[in-house]
Amino acid sequence: MEKLCPGCRKLTDRFNENAGKNVCVECYSFFRYFVYADNVETCESRGNCGRDADSSECRLHRFLRCVQAGLTHHKLNAFLEKLEFESQKIERE
């Protein structure tokens, strides 16, 4: 039975429960890559992309939706702190 993935917001029947919540296998892989890559991405439109509501085009907003859905990782807190620091740095520019 297909359900809506909270990360990418697509209907799928391929779910992975490894990271604490039901998300599709693609979002689970995306989330792990995003954290392990340790490469902080920003929203190209500084939060005004308009894509965060119903698509996965904005990588930052897809990642944040995965966090909101409950995905977790032992490196997540340090990564979120780095993300917050980079966001503040961009706002000052």
Stockholm file with secondary structure:
# STOCKHOLM 1.0

chainA/1-93         MEKLCPGCRKLTDRFNENAGKNVCVECYSFFRYFVYADNVETCESRGNCGRDADSSECRLHRFLRCVQAGLTHHKLNAFLEKLEFESQKIERE
#=GR chainA/1-93 SS CCEECTTTCCEESCEECTTSSCEEHHHHHHHHHHHHHTCCCCCTTTTCCSCTTTCSCSHHHHHHHHHHTTCCCTTHHHHHHHHHHHHHHHHHC
#=GC SS_cons        CCEECTTTCCEESCEECTTSSCEEHHHHHHHHHHHHHTCCCCCTTTTCCSCTTTCSCSHHHHHHHHHHTTCCCTTHHHHHHHHHHHHHHHHHC
//
